[in-house]
Structures are given as structure tokens and as C-alpha cells.
Amino acid sequence: LKILLNLLETNNDPLVLCVACFDLGEYVRHYSRGKHVLENLGGKTQIMTKLSHDDPNVKYEALLAVQKLMVHNWEYLGKQVEKPGAVQQGPGGEGIPVA
């Protein structure tokens, strides 16, 4: 991971940046604590900076990596809401039991 993040920071070759973004996104997708590990290493910020890169392929791969970070989080939130007896906040602040 540290090597990939170093490549994102120091390398300017679009192909290298695309592959690094892809690999980081796949790491997050396949490893349950990947999002947390990547955030602790500062990888999320580095990937986000590539969203404004000049090369459209780098932008695309960075966007896919960010998407994988977010979807992983949504799956976690979905599991929390689906727990029996969980209470979800309603629009007026009242608790709504989730069946």
C-alpha cells in the first residue's frame, strides 16, 4: 500500500497513476478493513486529488476507487439499519422501529 501511495504522490505517468488507483480501490473492495487502513495512510486524500488530474483515464480510475470506498461504507451502514430492533431517526427526530 505504501508503495502504491508513494507512486500516486511522486509519479506523473498516467498509466502508473491509473493502475495505482485501481489497485487501491480493489484493496478496499476485498479487504474488510481496507477503507480504515487506507484512510490512516492518507490514501483517500491522495486518490481524491487525482479526481482533478488532466488525463481523463486517471480521473476515471480515481473516481472508481472513490466509489469503492463509498460503497464499502454504504454496505456497513445497510447492515446496521437491518439489525432487528434497531431504531431509525424519522424526519421529525422521532425514533422509528425497523422491522
DSSP file (Angstrom, degrees, kcal/mol; ACC not computed):
  #  RESIDUE AA STRUCTURE BP1 BP2  ACC     N-H-->O    O-->H-N    N-H-->O    O-->H-N    TCO  KAPPA ALPHA  PHI   PSI    X-CA   Y-CA   Z-CA
    1    1 A L     >        0   0    0      0, 0.0     4,-2.7     0, 0.0     5,-0.2   0.000 360.0 360.0 360.0 -43.4    0.0    0.0    0.0
    2    2 A K  H  >  +     0   0    0      1,-0.2     4,-2.1     2,-0.2     5,-0.1   0.870 360.0  51.3 -63.7 -35.1    2.8    2.4    0.9
    3    3 A I  H  > S+     0   0    0      2,-0.2     4,-2.2     1,-0.2    -1,-0.2   0.928 110.9  47.8 -66.6 -44.2    4.4    1.8   -2.5
    4    4 A L  H  > S+     0   0    0      1,-0.2     4,-2.2     2,-0.2    -2,-0.2   0.913 112.7  48.5 -62.7 -42.3    1.2    2.5   -4.3
    5    5 A L  H  X S+     0   0    0     -4,-2.7     4,-1.7     1,-0.2    -1,-0.2   0.871 109.8  52.7 -66.3 -35.7    0.6    5.7   -2.3
    6    6 A N  H  X S+     0   0    0     -4,-2.1     4,-2.4    -5,-0.2     5,-0.3   0.894 108.1  51.3 -65.1 -39.1    4.2    6.8   -3.0
    7    7 A L  H  X S+     0   0    0     -4,-2.2     4,-2.4     1,-0.2    -2,-0.2   0.907 108.2  51.8 -63.5 -41.4    3.6    6.2   -6.7
    8    8 A L  H  < S+     0   0    0     -4,-2.2    -1,-0.2     1,-0.2    -2,-0.2   0.875 115.3  42.9 -61.1 -35.7    0.4    8.4   -6.5
    9    9 A E  H  < S+     0   0    0     -4,-1.7    -2,-0.2    -5,-0.2    -1,-0.2   0.857 127.6  24.2 -79.5 -36.6    2.4   11.1   -4.9
   10   10 A T  H  < S+     0   0    0     -4,-2.4     2,-0.3    -5,-0.1    -3,-0.2   0.706 100.9  83.7-107.8 -22.9    5.6   11.1   -6.9
   11   11 A N     <  -     0   0    0     -4,-2.4     0, 0.0    -5,-0.3     0, 0.0  -0.606  43.2-174.3 -92.5 145.3    4.8    9.7  -10.4
   12   12 A N        +     0   0    0     -2,-0.3    -1,-0.1     4,-0.0    -4,-0.0   0.421  48.8 115.1-112.5  -2.9    3.4   11.6  -13.3
   13   13 A D     >  -     0   0    0      1,-0.2     4,-2.2     2,-0.0     3,-0.3  -0.579  60.3-145.8 -72.1 120.3    2.9    8.8  -15.8
   14   14 A P  H  > S+     0   0    0      0, 0.0     4,-2.6     0, 0.0     5,-0.2   0.854  97.0  54.1 -56.9 -37.6   -0.9    8.4  -16.4
   15   15 A L  H  > S+     0   0    0      2,-0.2     4,-2.3     1,-0.2     5,-0.2   0.917 109.4  47.5 -64.1 -42.7   -0.7    4.7  -16.8
   16   16 A V  H  > S+     0   0    0     -3,-0.3     4,-2.4     1,-0.2    -1,-0.2   0.907 112.9  49.1 -63.8 -42.3    1.1    4.3  -13.4
   17   17 A L  H  X S+     0   0    0     -4,-2.2     4,-2.4     2,-0.2    -2,-0.2   0.896 110.6  50.7 -65.1 -40.8   -1.5    6.5  -11.7
   18   18 A C  H  X S+     0   0    0     -4,-2.6     4,-2.4    -5,-0.2    -2,-0.2   0.934 112.5  45.7 -61.9 -46.8   -4.4    4.6  -13.3
   19   19 A V  H  X S+     0   0    0     -4,-2.3     4,-2.8     1,-0.2    -2,-0.2   0.897 112.2  51.2 -65.9 -40.2   -3.0    1.2  -12.1
   20   20 A A  H  X S+     0   0    0     -4,-2.4     4,-2.3     2,-0.2    -1,-0.2   0.924 111.5  47.1 -63.9 -44.2   -2.3    2.6   -8.6
   21   21 A C  H  X S+     0   0    0     -4,-2.4     4,-2.2     2,-0.2    -2,-0.2   0.924 113.5  49.1 -62.1 -44.1   -5.8    4.0   -8.2
   22   22 A F  H  X S+     0   0    0     -4,-2.4     4,-2.4     1,-0.2    -2,-0.2   0.938 111.7  48.0 -60.7 -47.4   -7.3    0.7   -9.5
   23   23 A D  H  X S+     0   0    0     -4,-2.8     4,-2.0     1,-0.2    -1,-0.2   0.883 111.3  50.1 -64.2 -39.0   -5.2   -1.4   -7.1
   24   24 A L  H  X S+     0   0    0     -4,-2.3     4,-1.9     2,-0.2    -1,-0.2   0.900 110.8  50.1 -65.8 -40.1   -6.1    0.7   -4.1
   25   25 A G  H  X S+     0   0    0     -4,-2.2     4,-2.0     1,-0.2    -2,-0.2   0.895 110.7  49.1 -64.1 -40.4   -9.8    0.5   -4.9
   26   26 A E  H  X S+     0   0    0     -4,-2.4     4,-2.1     2,-0.2     5,-0.2   0.861 107.1  55.9 -67.9 -35.2   -9.6   -3.3   -5.3
   27   27 A Y  H  X S+     0   0    0     -4,-2.0     4,-1.9     1,-0.2     7,-0.2   0.932 109.6  46.1 -59.9 -45.6   -7.8   -3.5   -1.9
   28   28 A V  H  < S+     0   0    0     -4,-1.9     7,-0.3     1,-0.2     6,-0.3   0.884 112.6  51.4 -64.7 -38.3  -10.6   -1.6   -0.3
   29   29 A R  H  < S+     0   0    0     -4,-2.0    -1,-0.2     1,-0.2    -2,-0.2   0.855 118.5  34.6 -68.7 -35.4  -13.2   -3.8   -2.0
   30   30 A H  H  < S+     0   0    0     -4,-2.1     2,-0.5    -5,-0.1    -1,-0.2   0.647 108.4  66.6 -98.2 -16.8  -11.6   -7.1   -1.0
   31   31 A Y  S >< S-     0   0    0     -4,-1.9     3,-2.0    -5,-0.2     4,-0.4  -0.928  71.2-145.8-112.3 123.2  -10.3   -6.4    2.5
   32   32 A S  T 3  S+     0   0    0     -2,-0.5     3,-0.3     1,-0.3     4,-0.2   0.816 101.5  36.6 -60.5 -33.7  -12.9   -5.7    5.2
   33   33 A R  T 3> S+     0   0    0      1,-0.2     4,-2.4     2,-0.1    -1,-0.3   0.223  86.5 109.4-100.3  14.8  -10.7   -3.1    7.0
   34   34 A G  H <> S+     0   0    0     -3,-2.0     4,-2.8    -6,-0.3     5,-0.2   0.871  74.2  52.8 -59.4 -41.1   -9.2   -1.7    3.8
   35   35 A K  H  > S+     0   0    0     -4,-0.4     4,-2.3    -7,-0.3    -1,-0.2   0.928 111.6  46.3 -61.4 -45.4  -11.0    1.6    4.0
   36   36 A H  H  > S+     0   0    0      2,-0.2     4,-2.1     1,-0.2    -2,-0.2   0.918 114.1  47.6 -64.3 -44.7   -9.8    2.2    7.5
   37   37 A V  H  X S+     0   0    0     -4,-2.4     4,-1.5     1,-0.2    -2,-0.2   0.923 112.5  49.2 -62.8 -44.9   -6.2    1.3    6.7
   38   38 A L  H  <>S+     0   0    0     -4,-2.8     5,-2.6     1,-0.2     6,-0.5   0.893 110.6  50.2 -64.3 -40.0   -6.2    3.4    3.5
   39   39 A E  H ><5S+     0   0    0     -4,-2.3     3,-1.2    -5,-0.2    -1,-0.2   0.900 107.7  53.9 -64.7 -40.2   -7.6    6.4    5.4
   40   40 A N  H 3<5S+     0   0    0     -4,-2.1    -1,-0.2     1,-0.3    -2,-0.2   0.815 108.9  49.2 -64.6 -29.5   -4.9    6.1    8.1
   41   41 A L  T 3<5S-     0   0    0     -4,-1.5    -1,-0.3    -5,-0.1    -2,-0.2   0.466 117.8-112.4 -87.4  -1.9   -2.2    6.1    5.5
   42   42 A G  T <>5S+     0   0    0     -3,-1.2     4,-1.4    -4,-0.4    -3,-0.2   0.650  77.5 131.4  81.9  15.7   -3.6    9.2    3.8
   43   43 A G  H  >< +     0   0    0     -5,-2.6     4,-2.6     1,-0.2     5,-0.2   0.834  61.6  60.7 -72.4 -33.4   -4.6    7.4    0.7
   44   44 A K  H  > S+     0   0    0     -6,-0.5     4,-2.3     1,-0.2    -1,-0.2   0.926 106.9  46.9 -61.1 -43.5   -8.2    8.6    0.5
   45   45 A T  H  > S+     0   0    0      2,-0.2     4,-1.9     1,-0.2    -1,-0.2   0.902 111.6  50.8 -64.0 -41.9   -6.9   12.2    0.2
   46   46 A Q  H  X S+     0   0    0     -4,-1.4     4,-0.9     1,-0.2    -2,-0.2   0.898 110.9  48.0 -65.4 -39.4   -4.3   11.3   -2.4
   47   47 A I  H >< S+     0   0    0     -4,-2.6     3,-0.7     1,-0.2     4,-0.4   0.913 109.1  54.5 -66.2 -40.7   -6.9    9.5   -4.5
   48   48 A M  H >< S+     0   0    0     -4,-2.3     3,-1.4     1,-0.2     4,-0.3   0.863 102.2  57.5 -61.3 -35.8   -9.3   12.5   -4.2
   49   49 A T  H >< S+     0   0    0     -4,-1.9     3,-1.2     1,-0.3    -1,-0.2   0.803  97.9  62.1 -66.1 -26.2   -6.6   14.8   -5.6
   50   50 A K  G X< S+     0   0    0     -4,-0.9     3,-1.5    -3,-0.7    -1,-0.3   0.601  82.8  80.1 -75.4  -9.6   -6.4   12.6   -8.7
   51   51 A L  G <  S+     0   0    0     -3,-1.4    -1,-0.2    -4,-0.4    -2,-0.2   0.731  95.4  46.6 -66.3 -20.2  -10.0   13.5   -9.5
   52   52 A S  G <  S+     0   0    0     -3,-1.2    -1,-0.3    -4,-0.3    -2,-0.2   0.132  85.1 132.3-106.9  19.8   -8.8   16.8  -10.9
   53   53 A H    <   -     0   0    0     -3,-1.5     6,-0.1     2,-0.1    -3,-0.0  -0.314  63.9-123.9 -69.1 154.4   -5.9   15.3  -13.0
   54   54 A D  S    S+     0   0    0      4,-0.1    -1,-0.1     5,-0.0    -4,-0.0   0.849  91.2  80.2 -68.4 -35.2   -5.5   16.4  -16.6
   55   55 A D  S  > S-     0   0    0      1,-0.1     4,-1.9     2,-0.0     3,-0.3  -0.608  72.2-148.2 -79.3 126.2   -5.7   12.9  -18.0
   56   56 A P  H  > S+     0   0    0      0, 0.0     4,-2.3     0, 0.0    -1,-0.1   0.813  96.8  57.0 -64.8 -29.4   -9.3   11.6  -18.3
   57   57 A N  H  > S+     0   0    0      2,-0.2     4,-2.4     1,-0.2     5,-0.2   0.879 106.3  49.2 -68.6 -37.0   -8.3    8.0  -17.6
   58   58 A V  H  > S+     0   0    0     -3,-0.3     4,-2.5     2,-0.2     5,-0.2   0.922 111.1  50.2 -66.6 -43.6   -6.7    9.0  -14.3
   59   59 A K  H  X S+     0   0    0     -4,-1.9     4,-2.5     1,-0.2    -2,-0.2   0.928 111.0  50.1 -57.3 -45.2   -9.8   10.8  -13.4
   60   60 A Y  H  X S+     0   0    0     -4,-2.3     4,-2.2     2,-0.2    -2,-0.2   0.931 112.5  44.4 -61.6 -48.8  -11.9    7.8  -14.3
   61   61 A E  H  X S+     0   0    0     -4,-2.4     4,-2.1     1,-0.2    -1,-0.2   0.868 113.5  51.3 -67.1 -35.8   -9.8    5.3  -12.2
   62   62 A A  H  X S+     0   0    0     -4,-2.5     4,-2.4   -12,-0.2    -1,-0.2   0.908 109.7  50.5 -65.7 -40.7   -9.7    7.7   -9.3
   63   63 A L  H  X S+     0   0    0     -4,-2.5     4,-2.4    -5,-0.2    -2,-0.2   0.901 109.9  49.8 -64.2 -41.1  -13.5    8.1   -9.4
   64   64 A L  H  X S+     0   0    0     -4,-2.2     4,-2.2     2,-0.2    -1,-0.2   0.897 110.2  50.9 -63.4 -39.9  -13.9    4.3   -9.4
   65   65 A A  H  X S+     0   0    0     -4,-2.1     4,-1.8     2,-0.2    -2,-0.2   0.913 111.1  47.5 -64.7 -42.2  -11.6    4.0   -6.4
   66   66 A V  H  X S+     0   0    0     -4,-2.4     4,-2.3     1,-0.2    -1,-0.2   0.893 109.6  54.6 -64.9 -38.9  -13.6    6.6   -4.5
   67   67 A Q  H  X S+     0   0    0     -4,-2.4     4,-3.0     1,-0.2     5,-0.2   0.910 106.7  50.6 -60.1 -42.8  -16.8    4.8   -5.5
   68   68 A K  H  X S+     0   0    0     -4,-2.2     4,-1.7     1,-0.2    -1,-0.2   0.865 108.9  52.3 -64.7 -35.7  -15.4    1.6   -4.0
   69   69 A L  H  X S+     0   0    0     -4,-1.8     4,-1.2     2,-0.2    -1,-0.2   0.924 114.3  42.5 -63.3 -43.3  -14.6    3.5   -0.8
   70   70 A M  H  X S+     0   0    0     -4,-2.3     4,-2.2     2,-0.2    -2,-0.2   0.903 111.4  52.2 -73.5 -42.2  -18.1    4.8   -0.6
   71   71 A V  H  X S+     0   0    0     -4,-3.0     4,-2.4     1,-0.2     5,-0.2   0.891 106.2  55.9 -62.7 -39.0  -19.9    1.6   -1.5
   72   72 A H  H  X S+     0   0    0     -4,-1.7     4,-1.4    -5,-0.2    -1,-0.2   0.907 109.2  47.3 -58.0 -41.8  -18.0   -0.2    1.2
   73   73 A N  H  X S+     0   0    0     -4,-1.2     4,-2.3     1,-0.2    -2,-0.2   0.887 109.2  53.2 -67.8 -39.9  -19.3    2.3    3.7
   74   74 A W  H  X S+     0   0    0     -4,-2.2     4,-2.7     1,-0.2    -2,-0.2   0.881 105.4  54.4 -64.2 -38.2  -22.9    2.0    2.5
   75   75 A E  H  X S+     0   0    0     -4,-2.4     4,-1.8     2,-0.2    -1,-0.2   0.904 108.9  49.0 -62.1 -39.9  -22.8   -1.7    2.9
   76   76 A Y  H  X S+     0   0    0     -4,-1.4     4,-1.7     2,-0.2    -2,-0.2   0.928 112.2  47.7 -64.1 -45.4  -21.7   -1.3    6.5
   77   77 A L  H  X S+     0   0    0     -4,-2.3     4,-2.0     1,-0.2    -2,-0.2   0.884 108.9  54.7 -64.5 -37.9  -24.5    1.3    7.1
   78   78 A G  H  X S+     0   0    0     -4,-2.7     4,-1.8     1,-0.2    -1,-0.2   0.882 106.3  51.4 -62.5 -38.5  -27.0   -1.0    5.5
   79   79 A K  H  < S+     0   0    0     -4,-1.8     4,-0.5     1,-0.2    -1,-0.2   0.870 108.6  51.9 -66.0 -36.5  -26.1   -3.9    7.8
   80   80 A Q  H >< S+     0   0    0     -4,-1.7     3,-0.7     1,-0.2    -2,-0.2   0.888 110.7  46.9 -67.4 -39.2  -26.5   -1.5   10.8
   81   81 A V  H 3< S+     0   0    0     -4,-2.0    -1,-0.2     1,-0.2    -2,-0.2   0.836 106.9  58.2 -71.5 -33.1  -30.0   -0.5    9.7
   82   82 A E  T 3< S+     0   0    0     -4,-1.8    -1,-0.2    -5,-0.2    -2,-0.2   0.553  77.0 116.1 -77.7  -7.4  -31.1   -4.1    9.0
   83   83 A K  S X  S-     0   0    0     -3,-0.7     3,-1.6    -4,-0.5    15,-0.2  -0.391  76.8-106.4 -63.1 135.5  -30.4   -5.3   12.6
   84   84 A P  T 3  S+     0   0    0      0, 0.0    15,-0.1     0, 0.0    -1,-0.1  -0.368 103.5  18.7 -63.4 139.6  -33.7   -6.4   14.4
   85   85 A G  T 3  S+     0   0    0     13,-1.0    14,-0.1     1,-0.3     2,-0.1   0.494  89.7 145.2  80.1   2.3  -34.9   -3.9   17.0
   86   86 A A    <   -     0   0    0     -3,-1.6    12,-2.7    12,-0.4     2,-0.5  -0.402  42.7-137.3 -71.9 152.0  -32.8   -1.1   15.5
   87   87 A V  E     -A   97   0A   0     10,-0.2     2,-0.4    -3,-0.1     8,-0.0  -0.951  13.2-159.5-115.8 129.3  -34.3    2.4   15.7
   88   88 A Q  E     -A   96   0A   0      8,-3.1     8,-3.4    -2,-0.5     2,-0.3  -0.860  24.6-112.5-107.7 141.1  -34.1    4.7   12.7
   89   89 A Q  E     -A   95   0A   0     -2,-0.4     6,-0.2     6,-0.2     5,-0.1  -0.554  30.7-147.1 -74.2 130.9  -34.5    8.5   13.1
   90   90 A G    >   -     0   0    0      4,-3.1     3,-1.6    -2,-0.3    -1,-0.0  -0.333  32.9 -93.3 -86.8 175.7  -37.6    9.9   11.4
   91   91 A P  T 3  S+     0   0    0      0, 0.0    -1,-0.1     0, 0.0    -2,-0.1   0.795 126.5  47.5 -62.8 -29.9  -37.9   13.4    9.8
   92   92 A G  T 3  S-     0   0    0      2,-0.1     3,-0.1     3,-0.0    -3,-0.0   0.333 123.6-100.7 -94.0   8.1  -39.2   15.0   13.0
   93   93 A G  S <  S+     0   0    0     -3,-1.6     2,-0.1     1,-0.3    -4,-0.0   0.373  80.4 134.7  91.6  -5.0  -36.5   13.4   15.2
   94   94 A E        -     0   0    0     -5,-0.1    -4,-3.1     1,-0.1     2,-0.3  -0.476  61.3-108.1 -78.2 151.3  -38.8   10.6   16.5
   95   95 A G  E     -A   89   0A   0     -6,-0.2    -6,-0.2    -2,-0.1    -1,-0.1  -0.625  28.1-160.9 -80.8 134.1  -37.5    7.1   16.6
   96   96 A I  E     -A   88   0A   0     -8,-3.4    -8,-3.1    -2,-0.3     2,-0.1  -0.965  19.3-128.3-115.7 116.2  -38.9    4.7   14.0
   97   97 A P  E     -A   87   0A   0      0, 0.0     2,-0.5     0, 0.0   -10,-0.2  -0.381  17.8-140.3 -63.0 139.4  -38.5    0.9   14.8
   98   98 A V              0   0    0    -12,-2.7   -13,-1.0   -15,-0.2   -12,-0.4  -0.909 360.0 360.0-103.4 123.5  -37.0   -1.0   12.0
   99   99 A A              0   0    0     -2,-0.5    -1,-0.1   -15,-0.1   -17,-0.1   0.443 360.0 360.0 -87.9 360.0  -38.6   -4.5   11.5
